[in-house]
Amino acid sequence: MKAQYYYNSSALDRDIASDLYEIFTGETVVSSLSSGCDKGSTVIDATIPSGWTKHDGTSNYQKVMKAPHAHKSDKYKYCRITATGYNIGDIYFQIYDYWDNTDQSFEYQAQNPQFGGADYNRWHQEFNRSAGGGGVFIGSTERFAIMVGYQGTYYGSPAGFGGLMVAEFDREYYPGIRYNEDAPSFCIVSFSQAFRQGAYQSAFIPYIQTPHPRILYDSGTTSHFFMAGQGFSRNDWRNTNTYPDQDDLTYSGDGLTSYEPAMPLYLARMARYAPRIGSFSKICDVYASVYYTTAGVETFSTKTANNGKTYTAFQGWRQSSTGTNRMMVWARC
């Protein structure tokens, strides 16, 4: 599923939360959405199913949905969508290893939106109805859910951060979970100016939080940031031993003179483990384009890759909607 959701100047936070919840869990009829939805502009394409189901809709502005894990169909990823605020507010994901829909108890939450400062900005998208409305571009399958806020002049969240994604990674090489089928293998990914050559500072690396750090790191219950990326350095994607090669994803179009590389997304923690320890691309069919290779590519545009599949572009970091150099996340949805 992919959708361009727009809200109007009268939308309440509960309208936005409810509408996103409905779309992520299979609603395809725009007229069925709330009065806060700009129905003339909103578009839903469910050619590929959304993959998530309703789990707990009792709260007005916080809704919990779930989707099965790839390795075990009776174990679920739980994701709560929250929209809170009045004229200007926040939209964000929180994830859980388990959520009880009768008493709202849970186990192992990741993403605490009250961190404050840069951490706070990193983990939310903004809505601003006082500006006449805005939008949220979303996509999902049963393996992931992604959202990017849109405010008319920029995509992503304030303070230079990009979209958010809840996504599974493969379990084959991850210490501590490969042989524990009950351990979760999904995260929240906060994108930013990742993969931008010359800007590989910590502020521009995509961050990750997991719902079960005790299994992953034996470090109590405090969630950790992990780095998502192709490998050990910003130049690693140019290493012919790892990427690109003839089997890697490339795309073309919109005036691009040749096929451009789309970077696989991995889970890595250089200070703890030397190798890459999980692939988002393998499980979710999501990739990222390298900064400076996407001139002319618009958010929500589509490209057919060399594997014959069609991918949709989502803004990977906050920038003007008219900018020429962007980092895009490509998702098959």
Backbone torsions as a table, in degrees:
resi	resn	phi	psi	omega
1	MET	NA	141.9	169.9
2	LYS	-141.2	145.9	-176.2
3	ALA	-150.9	143.3	167.9
4	GLN	-103.5	102.5	-178.1
5	TYR	-99.5	128.7	177.5
6	TYR	-121.5	139.2	175.6
7	TYR	-113.1	155.7	-177.3
8	ASN	-100.2	-178.9	-175.4
9	SER	-71.6	-10.4	178.8
10	SER	-100.0	0.5	-174.9
11	ALA	-66.8	135.8	172.0
12	LEU	-93.9	163.0	178.7
13	ASP	-59.0	-36.7	180.0
14	ARG	-67.1	-30.9	176.2
15	ASP	-64.5	-45.7	-178.1
16	ILE	-65.5	-45.3	178.8
17	ALA	-60.8	-44.9	-177.9
18	SER	-65.6	-42.9	-178.3
19	ASP	-65.7	-44.4	178.0
20	LEU	-62.5	-40.9	177.5
21	TYR	-59.9	-45.4	-179.9
22	GLU	-63.2	-44.0	-177.4
23	ILE	-68.8	-44.9	179.0
24	PHE	-61.2	-25.9	-177.0
25	THR	-105.2	20.7	166.4
26	GLY	113.3	-2.1	178.4
27	GLU	-68.9	131.1	-179.5
28	THR	-121.2	-7.4	-177.7
29	VAL	-97.7	110.3	-175.9
30	VAL	-61.7	-36.6	-178.1
31	SER	-64.7	-15.4	179.3
32	SER	-83.7	-7.6	-178.1
33	LEU	-78.4	175.9	-171.9
34	SER	-70.9	170.6	177.3
35	SER	-69.0	-16.0	177.4
36	GLY	-79.9	-7.8	179.6
37	CYS	-82.7	135.2	170.4
38	ASP	-81.2	91.0	-171.0
39	LYS	-70.5	-24.3	179.0
40	GLY	-72.6	-20.3	-178.0
41	SER	-107.4	-24.7	-176.0
42	THR	-70.7	135.6	-179.6
43	VAL	-131.9	132.3	177.5
44	ILE	-122.8	127.7	176.8
45	ASP	-120.7	107.9	-178.1
46	ALA	-109.7	35.0	175.3
47	THR	-56.1	-43.1	169.3
48	ILE	-98.2	125.4	-175.7
49	PRO	-57.7	150.9	-178.0
50	SER	-66.1	-34.4	173.0
51	GLY	86.9	-11.3	-178.9
52	TRP	-108.0	152.0	178.7
53	THR	-125.1	158.0	179.5
54	LYS	-69.9	141.7	178.7
55	HIS	-128.6	-43.0	-179.7
56	ASP	-152.4	106.9	-179.8
57	GLY	-112.6	21.6	-173.0
58	THR	-70.6	-32.3	179.6
59	SER	-80.3	144.8	-180.0
60	ASN	-66.6	-40.3	-172.4
61	TYR	-117.8	5.8	175.4
62	GLN	-132.9	123.0	-176.3
63	LYS	-127.1	138.9	-178.3
64	VAL	-111.6	127.0	176.0
65	MET	-120.8	167.0	-178.1
66	LYS	-143.2	158.1	175.4
67	ALA	-150.8	148.5	-176.1
68	PRO	-73.8	154.5	172.0
69	HIS	-75.2	153.2	179.2
70	ALA	-67.1	-35.6	-173.4
71	HIS	-86.3	-15.9	-175.1
72	LYS	-154.7	106.9	-170.0
73	SER	-70.0	-17.3	178.7
74	ASP	-98.0	7.9	172.0
75	LYS	-110.3	134.8	-170.0
76	TYR	-116.1	153.6	164.5
77	LYS	-92.4	130.1	178.5
78	TYR	-110.8	128.1	-177.0
79	CYS	-130.6	126.1	177.5
80	ARG	-102.5	129.2	175.9
81	ILE	-100.8	126.2	179.6
82	THR	-124.6	136.0	168.0
83	ALA	-127.4	124.5	-176.4
84	THR	-144.4	138.4	-179.1
85	GLY	137.3	178.4	-179.5
86	TYR	-113.2	-99.8	178.6
87	ASN	-67.7	-42.7	177.1
88	ILE	-123.1	130.8	-176.9
89	GLY	-152.4	-166.4	-172.4
90	ASP	-124.2	146.6	172.1
91	ILE	-125.7	129.7	-178.8
92	TYR	-153.1	162.3	173.6
93	PHE	-98.6	147.7	162.4
94	GLN	-132.9	145.6	-178.2
95	ILE	-124.6	155.9	-174.0
96	TYR	-143.0	148.5	172.7
97	ASP	-73.5	-29.0	177.7
98	TYR	-155.9	143.2	176.3
99	TRP	-137.4	126.4	177.7
100	ASP	-90.9	118.6	-175.6
101	ASN	-86.1	7.3	174.9
102	THR	-100.3	-42.1	-179.5
103	ASP	-118.3	4.2	177.1
104	GLN	63.1	22.0	171.9
105	SER	-79.3	160.6	-177.0
106	PHE	-151.1	168.4	174.5
107	GLU	-126.5	130.5	171.3
108	TYR	57.7	79.7	175.0
109	GLN	-85.1	142.4	168.3
110	ALA	-122.1	140.9	179.6
111	GLN	88.6	95.4	173.9
112	ASN	-101.1	107.6	-173.4
113	PRO	-71.4	-2.0	-177.7
114	GLN	-97.9	20.1	-179.9
115	PHE	-59.4	-38.0	-177.6
116	GLY	85.9	159.9	176.6
117	GLY	62.3	-145.7	-177.8
118	ALA	-62.6	-34.5	178.6
119	ASP	-61.2	-38.8	179.1
120	TYR	-64.0	-47.4	-178.8
121	ASN	-62.4	-30.5	-176.8
122	ARG	-67.1	-25.0	-168.9
123	TRP	-113.1	21.4	176.3
124	HIS	-146.7	160.9	171.1
125	GLN	-111.0	150.0	-176.4
126	GLU	-97.3	141.7	164.3
127	PHE	-116.8	148.3	-174.4
128	ASN	-145.4	90.6	-179.1
129	ARG	-77.2	-20.9	179.2
130	SER	-68.5	-16.6	177.3
131	ALA	-88.5	12.3	-180.0
132	GLY	94.4	8.8	-178.7
133	GLY	109.5	179.6	-179.1
134	GLY	-170.5	-158.6	-176.3
135	GLY	-149.4	166.8	171.8
136	VAL	-136.5	120.2	177.3
137	PHE	-93.8	125.5	-173.3
138	ILE	-131.0	161.1	175.1
139	GLY	-157.2	154.6	179.0
140	SER	-165.6	156.9	159.4
141	THR	-135.1	-173.4	178.1
142	GLU	-69.2	-8.1	-179.3
143	ARG	-96.4	-22.5	-176.1
144	PHE	-156.1	165.9	171.3
145	ALA	-143.2	134.8	-176.7
146	ILE	-132.1	146.0	173.7
147	MET	-146.0	144.1	178.2
148	VAL	-135.4	121.4	178.1
149	GLY	-73.3	152.9	-179.9
150	TYR	-136.7	127.3	-177.6
151	GLN	-122.7	29.8	175.8
152	GLY	84.2	-40.0	178.9
153	THR	-117.7	-9.0	177.4
154	TYR	-155.2	161.4	173.9
155	TYR	-109.7	156.2	175.2
156	GLY	92.6	-161.8	-177.0
157	SER	-102.9	168.7	175.4
158	PRO	-62.0	167.4	174.8
159	ALA	66.5	23.1	169.9
160	GLY	86.8	12.4	-179.5
161	PHE	-102.9	158.3	-172.9
162	GLY	-101.7	-148.8	-175.6
163	GLY	-75.6	176.8	-179.4
164	LEU	-122.6	145.7	177.8
165	MET	-141.5	133.7	167.3
166	VAL	-98.1	123.4	-171.1
167	ALA	-150.6	148.7	172.8
168	GLU	-86.2	153.6	170.6
169	PHE	-126.5	158.8	-178.1
170	ASP	-73.6	155.1	-168.7
171	ARG	-104.9	-1.3	-166.6
172	GLU	-62.8	-37.5	-173.7
173	TYR	-114.9	15.0	-176.3
174	TYR	-93.1	115.0	178.5
175	PRO	-59.2	136.8	174.0
176	GLY	94.6	-17.7	-179.8
177	ILE	-125.6	-13.7	-176.8
178	ARG	-57.7	-39.0	-176.8
179	TYR	-107.0	14.5	177.8
180	ASN	-121.4	93.2	-172.8
181	GLU	-68.7	-14.2	178.0
182	ASP	-89.4	-9.3	177.3
183	ALA	-75.2	135.3	-178.5
184	PRO	-72.9	150.1	177.7
185	SER	-133.2	55.8	176.2
186	PHE	-145.3	161.1	-173.0
187	CYS	-146.1	168.5	160.9
188	ILE	-98.9	131.0	177.3
189	VAL	-111.2	127.0	174.3
190	SER	-106.2	112.2	-177.5
191	PHE	-83.6	158.2	175.4
192	SER	-155.6	-141.3	-177.1
193	GLN	-84.2	45.4	-179.4
194	ALA	-68.0	151.2	174.7
195	PHE	67.0	10.2	176.1
196	ARG	-81.5	117.3	-178.3
197	GLN	-63.3	132.3	179.8
198	GLY	87.6	-1.7	179.9
199	ALA	-135.2	53.8	-176.2
200	TYR	-97.1	34.3	177.3
201	GLN	-74.5	165.6	-176.5
202	SER	-61.4	-29.9	-178.2
203	ALA	-67.9	-17.9	-174.3
204	PHE	-110.8	10.7	178.0
205	ILE	-92.6	140.0	176.0
206	PRO	-68.2	139.5	-177.9
207	TYR	-107.9	157.9	-177.1
208	ILE	-135.8	143.8	167.9
209	GLN	-128.2	141.6	-179.9
210	THR	-111.9	156.9	-179.5
211	PRO	-86.5	-1.5	-173.5
212	HIS	-144.9	62.6	-175.8
213	PRO	-64.9	-23.8	-178.3
214	ARG	-64.0	-37.9	175.7
215	ILE	-70.0	-39.3	-172.6
216	LEU	-77.1	-37.1	-171.4
217	TYR	-131.8	-0.6	-178.1
218	ASP	51.8	44.7	-173.9
219	SER	-127.9	36.4	179.6
220	GLY	81.7	-153.9	-173.7
221	THR	-111.2	10.5	179.4
222	THR	-82.0	126.7	179.2
223	SER	-69.4	152.7	-177.9
224	HIS	-118.8	156.4	169.0
225	PHE	-89.0	135.8	172.6
226	PHE	-120.0	161.5	178.2
227	MET	-98.5	134.3	174.1
228	ALA	-106.1	134.9	179.6
229	GLY	172.4	176.2	-176.7
230	GLN	-69.5	-35.5	-177.0
231	GLY	-178.7	-137.7	-166.5
232	PHE	-82.9	-19.3	-179.7
233	SER	-154.4	168.4	-178.7
234	ARG	-68.5	-13.5	178.9
235	ASN	-95.7	-0.9	-172.6
236	ASP	-64.3	-30.5	-179.3
237	TRP	-64.8	-16.5	178.7
238	ARG	-90.6	0.7	179.8
239	ASN	-78.2	115.3	-176.1
240	THR	-67.2	-13.9	176.3
241	ASN	-78.1	-16.9	-176.7
242	THR	-122.9	-39.0	-174.1
243	TYR	-173.5	138.9	-3.3
244	PRO	-88.9	163.0	168.1
245	ASP	-141.9	-175.3	-170.2
246	GLN	-66.6	-17.2	-179.0
247	ASP	-95.1	-4.9	-177.6
248	ASP	-82.1	159.4	-175.2
249	LEU	-76.0	131.6	171.8
250	THR	-135.3	163.0	-179.2
251	TYR	-145.9	165.0	-179.5
252	SER	-147.4	175.9	178.6
253	GLY	119.0	175.6	179.7
254	ASP	52.6	44.5	176.4
255	GLY	83.6	-3.0	177.2
256	LEU	-67.4	132.4	-173.4
257	THR	-82.5	-12.8	179.2
258	SER	-154.5	170.9	176.0
259	TYR	-66.2	134.9	-179.2
260	GLU	-107.0	149.5	-178.8
261	PRO	-75.1	144.5	170.3
262	ALA	-115.4	123.3	-169.7
263	MET	-81.8	129.9	173.7
264	PRO	-65.3	147.3	179.2
265	LEU	-104.3	126.2	-178.0
266	TYR	-122.7	157.8	169.0
267	LEU	-94.2	127.9	-178.3
268	ALA	-144.7	151.1	177.9
269	ARG	-145.2	86.1	-169.3
270	MET	-61.7	-33.5	-177.8
271	ALA	-72.4	-16.1	-175.2
272	ARG	-112.1	-45.9	-177.4
273	TYR	-129.1	138.3	179.2
274	ALA	-71.5	-46.8	-175.5
275	PRO	-81.5	165.3	168.9
276	ARG	-68.1	139.8	-169.2
277	ILE	-120.8	14.3	176.3
278	GLY	175.9	139.3	-179.3
279	SER	-112.5	121.8	171.6
280	PHE	-74.6	-37.3	-175.9
281	SER	-62.8	-39.7	-177.6
282	LYS	-63.7	-38.5	-176.6
283	ILE	-88.9	-41.9	-170.4
284	CYS	-100.4	-15.0	-174.5
285	ASP	61.2	49.0	175.2
286	VAL	-123.0	146.7	-177.8
287	TYR	-142.5	177.6	174.6
288	ALA	-137.5	145.0	175.9
289	SER	-92.8	147.7	-177.5
290	VAL	-75.8	140.2	178.3
291	TYR	-52.8	143.4	-178.2
292	TYR	78.0	4.4	177.6
293	THR	-109.1	3.6	-171.0
294	THR	-120.5	26.8	175.0
295	ALA	-57.5	131.1	179.2
296	GLY	87.3	-5.5	179.4
297	VAL	-90.7	122.8	-178.4
298	GLU	-96.8	147.6	172.2
299	THR	-57.7	135.9	-179.3
300	PHE	76.5	4.6	170.7
301	SER	-75.9	163.5	-178.4
302	THR	-120.7	152.5	177.2
303	LYS	-137.7	141.1	172.5
304	THR	-94.0	123.0	-175.5
305	ALA	-88.3	176.4	-179.3
306	ASN	-68.6	-11.4	176.0
307	ASN	-90.0	3.1	177.9
308	GLY	86.9	-6.3	179.6
309	LYS	-89.8	156.0	178.0
310	THR	-103.8	131.6	-178.3
311	TYR	-119.0	149.2	179.7
312	THR	-108.3	138.5	-177.3
313	ALA	-89.7	132.2	173.4
314	PHE	-124.6	134.4	-177.8
315	GLN	-57.7	126.7	-176.6
316	GLY	-89.6	-17.7	176.2
317	TRP	-153.7	158.4	-173.6
318	ARG	-66.4	127.7	176.2
319	GLN	-163.4	161.6	176.4
320	SER	-53.9	142.9	179.8
321	SER	-68.8	-10.7	179.2
322	THR	-107.3	6.8	-179.5
323	GLY	-65.3	155.8	-177.7
324	THR	-100.0	-21.7	-178.8
325	ASN	-114.8	115.8	-171.9
326	ARG	-139.5	155.9	172.2
327	MET	-105.9	118.0	-177.0
328	MET	-107.8	142.5	168.6
329	VAL	-98.0	126.4	-178.2
330	TRP	-102.9	122.8	-176.3
331	ALA	-126.1	135.9	173.8
332	ARG	-86.5	100.1	-175.9
333	CYS	-152.5	NA	NA
